[in-house]
Amino acid sequence: MVMMEALRWTLGAATDLAFVPALLEVYKRRRHFELFIGSLQLVSSFLFNSSQALGEKLFIGELDWHFISDVLSLTYVCCLLIHCMGIEDEVKNMILRYVAFSLAWIFKLRDAWDSALWEAALVIIYVCLAVYSVAQQSSRISAQYGMQSLRYGAGCLVGACLLLGVELAGFADSYGFVLAAVHLLGAATAFFLWRGVPSFDTKKNDDLLPRSGASSQQFV
């Protein structure tokens, strides 16, 4: 029994750590909001899976960690899609990020545990926005995409979706092998997509924080 629980925890919680390399890519891209969302999602998902495997309350209940993890996961996916849009305007990026976070929270409350309709709708909207944005890009922007990394990311995404479909179809998976594989492929998808798309809105002026004897500080 103890070995079974240990295996379930390893497959569920420990595989969450596979998202760390993607977070390092986010850090290199200087995406501070996305780094916050991704880091908190990693922590909440780890605690949810740990609480589930151990059958114990970890400060807050298992379902509470599950809810937080779902909201942050949905926000993280939308933020990744925003990054893939290659938008140069920092203000547009900021608006899309905060709208994604707000709607992810609201739609998860609306869906609760009985449905994923509104959450799926949010992802579809951002996928459509990403496709439209990429289609409208100039050759100067599109030429900077790392196509090899994007192909790897697309392949991992297809694999993750297929395995998730198997899991949702009711495949008997007492130990969580399928979901662990989905975690790993999802982490690989995030890593390659973050790596394959550079940050086009590299800097913005912030006149609120001037330095003495220097021009305004610039940062993302």
Backbone as a ProteinNet text record, in pm:
[ID]
protein_1_A
[PRIMARY]
MVMMEALRWTLGAATDLAFVPALLEVYKRRRHFELFIGSLQLVSSFLFNSSQALGEKLFIGELDWHFISDVLSLTYVCCLLIHCMGIEDEVKNMILRYVAFSLAWIFKLRDAWDSALWEAALVIIYVCLAVYSVAQQSSRISAQYGMQSLRYGAGCLVGACLLLGVELAGFADSYGFVLAAVHLLGAATAFFLWRGVPSFDTKKNDDLLPRSGASSQQFV
[TERTIARY]
83.8	0	86	190.5	279.8	352.1	396.9	466	373.3	246.7	149.7	130.4	118.5	100.7	225.2	343.2	467.9	479.4	438.9	442.4	344.4	224.9	123	171.1	236.3	289	399.3	488.5	599.2	547	448.6	393.9	310.3	244.3	157.8	228.1	296.2	356.3	495.8	577.9	716.2	727.6	635.8	642.3	606.7	545.9	522.5	653.8	760.2	890.7	945.7	884.1	927	903.1	819	791.5	899.2	994.3	1099.7	1181.4	1225.4	1299.8	1223.1	1090.5	1009.7	1011	1009.1	1014.4	1147.7	1254.3	1384.3	1383.1	1313.3	1299.8	1216.8	1112.7	1030.5	1116.7	1202	1292.5	1386.8	1440	1529.4	1456.9	1327.6	1247.7	1204.8	1237.3	1204.6	1052.9	978.2	833.5	799.5	794.2	781.2	644.5	538	403.6	388.6	436.1	428	512.3	624.5	709.9	637.8	568.7	490.4	379.3	303.8	193.6	246.1	352	406.8	462.9	530.9	588.4	479.8	377.5	268.2	188.1	174	104.8	181	312.3	395.9	379.1	380.8	366.5	227.6	123	-13.7	-41.9	9.4	-10	63.2	184.7	262.9	190.3	136.1	66.4	-66.3	-134	-257.3	-229.1	-129.5	-96.9	-44.5	30.1	79.7	-35.1	-127.2	-242.8	-328.5	-344.2	-424.2	-358.5	-226.4	-155.6	-149.2	-130.5	-116.4	-249.9	-354.5	-485.3	-489.6	-407.2	-397.1	-420.8	-470.5	-487.8	-354.1	-309.9	-184.6	-215.3	-236.6	-275	-417.7	-446.9	-585.4	-618.4	-744.4	-787.6	-741.2	-750.7	-709.8	-782.8	-915.9	-993.9	-959.4	-919.7	-878	-750.2	-653.5	-530.6	-561.3	-657	-696.4	-754.1	-840.2	-901.1	-794.9	-704.7	-598.7	-511.1	-476	-393.1	-460.5	-591.1	-664.8	-668.2	-695.6	-699.5	-563.9	-457.6	-323.5	-277.2	-316.1	-281.2	-347.1	-474	-547	-484.4	-448.6	-383	-248.3	-173.9	-41.2	-51.3	-149.5	-170	-200.2	-286.9	-321.1	-199.7	-119.4	1.9	100.2	109.9	197.5	147.2	15.9	-42.2	-18.8	-28	-0.6	144.7	234.9	376.1	396.6	326	339.5	284	200.3	145.6	253.2	361.1	469.2	430.5	349.3	303.4	415.4	438.3	544.2	498.3	367.8	312.6	296.5	374.2	369.8	233.2	166.2	34.8	-66.3	-65.8	-156.5	-127.6	-1.4	36.3	-14.7	2.7	-38.8	-190.2	-266.4	-412.5	-455.4	-395.4	-431.1	-398.2	-287.3	-248.6	-350.2	-384.4	-473.4	-616	-658.1	-789.8	-791.8	-683.6	-675.1	-685.3	-611.9	-614.3	-752.4	-812.9	-945.8	-1050.7	-1050.2	-1150.6	-1126.4	-1000.3	-970.9	-1032.4	-1020.9	-1076.7	-1229.7	-1289.3	-1435.7	-1492.4	-1429.8	-1481.7	-1466.1	-1359.6	-1344.8	-1454	-1486	-1596.2	-1727.8	-1744.4	-1868.7	-1877.4	-1768.1	-1768.3	-1769.7	-1703	-1686.4	-1624.2	-1681	-1624.8	-1713.1	-1822.7	-1917.9	-1894.3	-1812.6	-1795.8	-1663	-1618.7	-1501.2	-1533	-1661.7	-1708	-1649.5	-1663.5	-1617.4	-1465.2	-1401.4	-1254.3	-1203.2	-1266.4	-1228.7	-1252.4	-1362.5	-1394.2	-1285	-1233.4	-1127.1	-1001.9	-964.1	-846	-867.3	-986.3	-1016	-1006.7	-1058.1	-1050.2	-905.3	-819.5	-680.2	-604.2	-643.5	-583.8	-618.1	-743.8	-786.1	-712.1	-695	-620.3	-474.8	-417.1	-277.9	-263.8	-355.5	-351	-367	-462.2	-484.1	-361.7	-303.7	-188.2	-68.5	-43.6	69.6	47.6	-76.8	-108.5	-87	-99.9	-84.8	57.7	147.9	283.1	361.1	453.7	544.1	651.5	718	824.8	940.9	959.1	1065.4	1043.9	918.8	886.5	889.5	821.6	810.8	945.7	1039.1	1171.2	1249.4	1208.6	1281.1	1231.5	1124.7	1073.5	1169.5	1191.4	1273.8	1187.8	1183.2	1090.3	1117.1	1245.2	1275.7	1214	1229.9	1170.9	1019.1	960.6	815	763	837.7	796.5	801.2	907.3	915.8	798.9	769.6	660.1	526.5	504.1	377.9	364.9	475	472.2	439.2	501.3	473.2	329.3	277.2	138.9	41.1	66.3	-20.3	-18.2	101.2	112.5	38.2	51.6	-17.3	-169	-218.2	-363.1	-416.8	-341	-383.8	-392.3	-289.9	-290.3	-399.3	-422.2	-529.6	-664.5	-680.3	-803.3	-822.9	-711.9	-717.3	-761.5	-705.6	-740.6	-887.7	-935.3	-1074.4	-1172.7	-1124.8	-1211.8	-1238.1	-1171.5	-1197.9	-1098.8	-978.9	-875.4	-838	-832	-798.4	-651.9	-629.2	-492	-481.3	-478.6	-483.1	-365.1	-249.4	-128.3	-100.5	-170.4	-151.6	-40.7	-9.5	96.1	60.8	-65.1	-106.6	-98.3	-150.8	-145.1	-1.1	84.4	225.8	287.7	252.3	302.5	248.7	121.1	63.1	139.7	173.2	252.8	384.7	454.5	587.2	579.4	481.5	466.4	419.3	333.7	290.8	406.5	493.1	611	704.8	721.3	807.2	747.7	614.5	547.9	575.4	556.9	580.8	726.3	818.8	960.9	995.4	952	988.8	918.5	794.7	724.7	784.3	817.2	882.7	1018	1089.5	1221.3	1211.9	1107.3	1098.1	1052.5	995.9	944.2	1016.7	1089.2	1157.2	1057.9	1103.1	1020.9	1041.5	935.9	946.8	927	852.8	834.7	945.2	1069.1	1182.9	1189.8	1154.3	1163.4	1054.1	1024.2	931.1	979	944.6	984.9	893.5	951.6	874.5	916.3	838.5	872.4	843.8	783.9	752.1	871.7	976.6	1091.9	1220.2	1232.6	1353.4	1474.1	1589.8	1713	1779.5	1842	1910.3	2024.9	2020.4	2127.7	2124.7	2014.1	2004.1	1865.1	1850.3	1719	1634.2	1507.4	1413.4	1458.1	1433.9	1466.7	1382.6	1445	1372.9	1377	1262.8	1254.9	1125.6	1114.7	991.6	899.4
-121.8	0	125	124.3	239.7	259.2	146.8	154.7	207.4	167.4	215	365.7	414.3	558.3	635.4	577.6	642.8	652.2	545.2	545.4	646.4	650.9	745.8	889.9	915.4	1049.8	1084	989.3	1013.5	1046.4	969.1	990.1	1117.2	1152.5	1270.1	1398.6	1400.7	1524.1	1549.2	1446	1466.8	1504.6	1454.6	1489.7	1636.3	1702.1	1846.3	1922	1867.3	1933.2	1938.4	1861.2	1864.1	2000.6	2083.7	2216.6	2319.4	2281.3	2375.3	2425.2	2337.6	2389	2493.7	2476.1	2576.2	2708.7	2703	2826.2	2897.6	2822.5	2884.2	2958.7	2901.9	2971.1	3098.2	3090.6	3209.4	3317.6	3278.3	3373.1	3437.3	3358	3412.1	3511.6	3487.8	3578.9	3703.8	3709.6	3823.2	3845.6	3734.8	3740.5	3727.6	3838.6	3836.8	3787.7	3833.8	3790	3640.5	3593.8	3452.6	3367.9	3422.4	3350.5	3334.9	3439.9	3433.2	3328.9	3334.5	3240.5	3097.2	3076.5	2942.7	2885.9	2969.6	2923.1	2887.1	2972.9	2946	2824	2806.9	2689.2	2562.3	2568.4	2453.2	2415.8	2516.6	2492.5	2436.7	2498.9	2455.2	2315.7	2286.2	2154.1	2047.7	2081.9	1990.1	1960.8	2064	2045.5	1971.2	1997	1922.9	1774.6	1741.9	1601.3	1533.8	1609.4	1554.6	1528.1	1624.6	1608.7	1490.6	1475.3	1365.6	1230.6	1223.3	1096.9	1058.3	1157.8	1130.7	1120.5	1174.2	1175.4	1266.9	1371	1463.6	1606.7	1687.9	1830.9	1900.9	1973.8	2047.2	2196.7	2244.8	2382.9	2411.4	2390.2	2397.2	2262.5	2241.2	2111.2	2076.9	1949.4	1899.1	1970.4	1986.5	2051.3	2198.9	2262.5	2402.9	2416.8	2327.8	2328.2	2295.1	2203.7	2166.3	2286.2	2361.5	2479.4	2582.4	2611.6	2709.6	2663	2534.3	2479.1	2489.9	2462.5	2470	2612.6	2709.5	2850.1	2894.4	2860	2901.5	2826.6	2699.9	2623.7	2685.8	2721.8	2784.3	2918.7	2996.6	3125.1	3105.5	3005.6	2977.4	2941.6	2858.9	2821.5	2945.6	3031.5	3154.6	3245.5	3255.4	3338.4	3284.6	3153	3092.3	3123.3	3119.3	3153.2	3300.4	3386.5	3529.5	3548.4	3478.1	3486.1	3442.2	3335.1	3284	3380.6	3475.1	3573.2	3666.9	3684.1	3771.5	3918.1	3963.2	4102.5	4193.9	4302.7	4395.3	4501.2	4523.6	4626	4568.9	4620.4	4570.8	4592.4	4702.4	4731.5	4625	4587.9	4483	4350.8	4318.3	4196.3	4197.3	4310.2	4323.6	4305.7	4368.3	4357.1	4212	4145.3	4006.3	3914.8	3941.9	3860.2	3873.2	3998.2	4020.9	3975.7	3991.3	3940.5	3788.5	3722.9	3576.6	3530.3	3595.8	3557.2	3577.8	3692	3722.9	3624.3	3598	3507.7	3362.5	3324.6	3188.7	3165.4	3263.2	3255	3248.2	3340.5	3346.7	3220.7	3177.1	3061.8	2932.6	2922.6	2804.5	2802.5	2916.6	2923.3	2885.4	2928.4	2897.2	2748.3	2687.6	2545.6	2456.2	2501.6	2420	2286.3	2175.5	2042.7	1961.4	2020.2	1945.6	1962.3	2060.1	2090.6	2162.1	2166.1	2244.7	2329.7	2354.9	2423.8	2563.2	2644.1	2782	2789.9	2700.4	2697.5	2662.2	2563.8	2527.1	2643.4	2715.2	2830.1	2937.3	2958.6	3058.2	3017.9	2891.8	2844.4	2857.8	2821.5	2830.5	2975	3068.4	3210.5	3254.5	3215	3256.4	3182.7	3059.6	2989.8	3063.5	3103.6	3178.7	3311.1	3380.1	3505.3	3482.3	3371.9	3340.9	3310.2	3230.8	3196.4	3321.8	3407.1	3531.7	3621.4	3634.6	3722.2	3673.6	3543.9	3488.3	3506.1	3489.1	3503.3	3646.6	3745.1	3885.6	3937.9	3853.2	3900.1	3931.6	4023.7	4054.7	3947.5	3939.9	3841.4	3868.1	3993.4	4028.4	3959.6	3953.5	3889.7	3737.5	3684.9	3539.4	3472.6	3546	3488.5	3461.6	3525.1	3508.9	3391	3326	3209.2	3091.2	3016.4	2895.4	2778.2	2751.8	2654.6	2512.3	2479.1	2344.4	2321.4	2419.1	2407.9	2403.3	2481.8	2483.6	2350.3	2286.2	2154	2051.1	2056.3	1966.6	1990.9	2119	2154	2104.5	2118.8	2072.5	1921.1	1849.2	1703.9	1659.8	1725.5	1692.8	1725.5	1834.3	1874.3	1770.4	1721	1618.2	1492.9	1454.5	1337.6	1355.7	1474.3	1502.3	1498.1	1553.9	1554.9	1413.5	1330.6	1193.5	1114.7	1129.4	1058.5	1110.3	1242.8	1298.5	1244.7	1227.8	1169.1	1026.4	952	815.3	815.6	907.2	917.2	953.8	1051.3	1095.8	990.4	900.7	795.6	685.8	694.8	598.4	485.1	505.1	401.8	373.7	245.8	207	237.5	332.8	377.1	406.9	301.3	315.9	393.5	379.1	440.8	579.2	616.4	748.5	757	645.5	646.3	737.6	734.1	813.2	962.9	1001.9	1143.5	1190.3	1101.4	1136.4	1162.5	1079.9	1100.3	1230.3	1262.9	1389.8	1507.4	1496.8	1600.5	1621.6	1512.5	1521.4	1579.3	1534.4	1587.3	1732.5	1766.5	1905.5	1995.8	1947.7	2024.7	2043.5	1937.8	1947.9	2045.4	2042.3	2136.6	2280.5	2310.4	2446.3	2487.3	2396.7	2427.5	2465.7	2385.2	2411.2	2533.9	2559.8	2678.2	2806.3	2806	2924.2	2947.3	2839.6	2852.4	2896.8	2852.3	2877.9	3017.1	3091.9	3225.6	3329	3421.6	3525.3	3628.2	3710.8	3821.7	3941.3	3983.4	4094	4228.5	4229.4	4352	4356.9	4368.4	4348.5	4448.9	4574.2	4674.1	4778.3	4844.4	4956.4	5064.1	5187.6	5296.4	5303.6	5329.1	5348.5	5481.4	5584	5718.5	5738.9	5636.3	5651.3	5625.9	5562.3	5527	5583.1	5716.1	5774.1	5754.3	5737.8	5727.9	5864.1	5892.9	6020.4	6031.3	6139.2	6163	6071.4	6001.5	5907.9	5912.9	5853.8	5849.5	5746.8	5743.5	5653.6	5509.6	5432.8	5291.1	5218	5122.6	5042.3	4896.5	4835.5	4694.2	4637.8	4505.8	4441.2	4422.8
0	0	0	82.5	90	-42.1	-102.5	-230.7	-339.7	-333.2	-432.1	-421.3	-298	-276.9	-318.7	-291.6	-329.9	-481.7	-549.9	-696.3	-752.3	-694	-740.4	-720	-605.6	-580.8	-680.1	-706.9	-800.5	-938.6	-983.3	-1116.8	-1125.6	-1015.9	-1018.9	-983.8	-868.8	-818.5	-874.9	-875.2	-916.8	-1064.4	-1148	-1290.1	-1314.8	-1216	-1228.9	-1243.1	-1186.6	-1193.4	-1335.3	-1425.7	-1565.6	-1629.5	-1564.4	-1619.5	-1582.8	-1500.1	-1460.3	-1579.6	-1673.4	-1789.5	-1869.2	-1881.2	-1951.4	-1877	-1743.6	-1664.1	-1682.5	-1701	-1727	-1860.6	-1959	-2087.6	-2071.8	-1989.3	-1961.4	-1898.1	-1805.1	-1739.6	-1841	-1933.2	-2036.2	-2126.2	-2147	-2230.7	-2153	-2026.2	-1939.5	-1930.3	-1926.1	-1911.6	-1763.7	-1694.3	-1549.3	-1502.5	-1566.8	-1528.1	-1553.5	-1670.1	-1704	-1608.9	-1565.4	-1470.5	-1336.9	-1293.8	-1170.9	-1182.6	-1292.5	-1313.7	-1320.9	-1398.2	-1414.6	-1285.8	-1207.7	-1081.3	-980.6	-970.2	-877.7	-922.5	-1053.2	-1105	-1069.5	-1080.2	-1046.1	-899	-812.1	-668.9	-636.3	-691.2	-660.3	-715.4	-833.4	-891.2	-810.7	-767.9	-685.1	-554	-490.7	-363.7	-382.6	-494.2	-522.2	-538.2	-621.8	-644.8	-517.9	-437.4	-311.2	-214.8	-205.5	-118.2	-162	-291.6	-345.4	-318.2	-339.9	-319.6	-172.4	-85.8	57.2	129.1	65.8	130.8	251.1	248.2	360.9	315.4	407.8	382.2	400.4	297.9	304.1	311.5	432.5	464	418.5	289.6	241.5	178.5	145.3	98.1	-42.3	-75.6	-207	-320.6	-306.8	-412.5	-426.3	-317.2	-324.4	-406.5	-379.9	-459.7	-605.6	-625.1	-760.9	-835.1	-768.3	-830.2	-868.2	-773.9	-800.1	-916.4	-914.6	-1020.8	-1156.6	-1162.2	-1289	-1343.1	-1256	-1298.3	-1352.1	-1280.5	-1321.5	-1446.3	-1458.8	-1579.6	-1702.3	-1688	-1798.1	-1833.9	-1732.8	-1757.5	-1825.7	-1780.8	-1837.4	-1985.4	-2020.6	-2160.8	-2245	-2194.1	-2266.9	-2281.3	-2175.5	-2181.9	-2285	-2294	-2394.8	-2535.4	-2554	-2684.1	-2717.5	-2616.7	-2638.2	-2682.1	-2617.3	-2654.6	-2799.4	-2839.2	-2975.6	-3080.5	-3037.8	-3132.1	-3186.8	-3111.5	-3157.2	-3162.9	-3069.1	-3067.3	-3017.4	-3086.8	-3047.9	-2948.6	-2940.7	-2852.9	-2711.6	-2615.8	-2478.7	-2414.1	-2446.6	-2388.4	-2430	-2557.9	-2605.4	-2534.6	-2520.4	-2450.3	-2306	-2239.5	-2100.1	-2086.9	-2175.1	-2170.5	-2190.9	-2289.1	-2317.5	-2200	-2131.4	-2015.3	-1902.3	-1867.8	-1754.6	-1785.2	-1909.6	-1949.3	-1937.1	-1979.2	-1969.9	-1825	-1736.1	-1595.5	-1534.5	-1563.8	-1509.1	-1558.4	-1690.3	-1746.4	-1704.2	-1687.9	-1641.8	-1504.4	-1418.3	-1283.3	-1287.9	-1364.5	-1373.3	-1438.7	-1548.9	-1622.4	-1542.7	-1463	-1378.7	-1271.9	-1215.6	-1119.9	-1186.4	-1310.6	-1384.7	-1415.7	-1459.9	-1495	-1372.4	-1266.1	-1144.5	-1182.3	-1130.8	-1159.4	-1252.2	-1299.8	-1381.9	-1531.2	-1568.5	-1710	-1731.8	-1857.3	-1893.7	-2016.8	-2036.2	-2156.6	-2169.6	-2064.1	-2071.9	-2073	-2001.9	-2003.3	-2142.5	-2207	-2343.1	-2439.4	-2417.5	-2502.8	-2493.6	-2373.2	-2354.9	-2431.6	-2422.4	-2495.3	-2645.5	-2693.1	-2836.4	-2884.4	-2804.3	-2841	-2856.5	-2761.1	-2768	-2878.3	-2908.9	-3023	-3152	-3166	-3285.5	-3296.7	-3184.1	-3185	-3225.7	-3176.7	-3210.4	-3359.2	-3412.7	-3555.5	-3641.3	-3603.3	-3678.7	-3671.6	-3551.3	-3533.7	-3613.8	-3610.6	-3686.3	-3836.2	-3881.1	-4023.7	-4072.3	-3982.4	-4019.4	-4002.7	-3956.4	-3927.6	-4054.2	-4038.8	-4149.1	-4157.9	-4271.9	-4290.2	-4194.7	-4154	-4059.1	-3925.1	-3882.2	-3754.9	-3766.8	-3867.5	-3881.2	-3904.4	-3964.5	-3991.1	-3863.1	-3752.7	-3627.1	-3542.8	-3588.1	-3516.4	-3534	-3427.9	-3434.9	-3478.7	-3608	-3662.1	-3613	-3591.2	-3542.2	-3404.2	-3314.8	-3180.9	-3188.5	-3277.6	-3291.9	-3343.2	-3433	-3481.1	-3368.5	-3287.8	-3172.8	-3076.8	-3052.6	-2963.4	-3014.9	-3145.7	-3205.6	-3193.3	-3213.8	-3201.3	-3059.4	-2961.2	-2820.1	-2784.5	-2839.4	-2812.5	-2866.1	-2987.9	-3045.3	-2957.9	-2913.1	-2826.8	-2695.6	-2635.6	-2509.1	-2527	-2636.8	-2661.9	-2683.6	-2754.8	-2778.8	-2647.9	-2563.5	-2436	-2342.4	-2347.4	-2265.4	-2310.9	-2442.2	-2494.9	-2446	-2439.7	-2387.8	-2241.7	-2163.8	-2021.9	-2004.4	-2081.6	-2069.1	-2119.3	-2204.4	-2257.3	-2155.5	-2038.9	-1933.6	-1925.3	-1980.5	-1974.2	-1828.8	-1794.4	-1656.6	-1628.9	-1539.3	-1510.7	-1361.3	-1282.8	-1137.1	-1081.8	-1144.1	-1090.9	-1148.8	-1255.1	-1313.5	-1416.9	-1484.5	-1585.5	-1703	-1745	-1861.1	-1830.1	-1713.8	-1677.3	-1657	-1607.1	-1592.6	-1729.2	-1827.3	-1963.7	-2022.8	-1991.3	-2036.8	-1976.2	-1847.2	-1780.6	-1853.5	-1882.3	-1943.9	-2085.2	-2161.9	-2297.7	-2295.6	-2199	-2185.4	-2148.5	-2060.3	-2021.3	-2139.5	-2219.6	-2337.9	-2439.5	-2454.2	-2545.2	-2503.4	-2374.1	-2323.8	-2345.6	-2316.4	-2330.7	-2474.6	-2570.1	-2709.3	-2765.9	-2723.1	-2773.3	-2715.4	-2585.1	-2528.3	-2596.1	-2623.6	-2685.9	-2831.1	-2900.2	-3043.6	-3082.3	-2986.7	-3017.5	-2931.8	-2994	-2914.8	-2863.1	-2769.2	-2719.9	-2812.1	-2877.9	-2972	-2902.2	-2791.1	-2714.3	-2608.7	-2652.2	-2562.6	-2448.9	-2473.3	-2368.1	-2383.8	-2273.2	-2277.8	-2182	-2209.6	-2121.9	-2001.5	-1887.1	-1764.2	-1703.8	-1731.3	-1685	-1537.3	-1472.7	-1331.8	-1241.9	-1296.8	-1215.3	-1276.4	-1282	-1340	-1249.8	-1311.8	-1235.8	-1229.7	-1118.6	-1102.1	-1201.2	-1283.6	-1379.7	-1497	-1517.1	-1629.8	-1686.8	-1804.8	-1867.3	-1796.4	-1833.1	-1765.8	-1778.2	-1674.9	-1672.7	-1776.2	-1845.4	-1941.6	-1898.9	-1902.2	-1870.2	-1922.2	-1918.7	-1963.6	-1846
[MASK]
++++++++++++++++++++++++++++++++++++++++++++++++++++++++++++++++++++++++++++++++++++++++++++++++++++++++++++++++++++++++++++++++++++++++++++++++++++++++++++++++++++++++++++++++++++++++++++++++++++++++++++++++++++++++++++

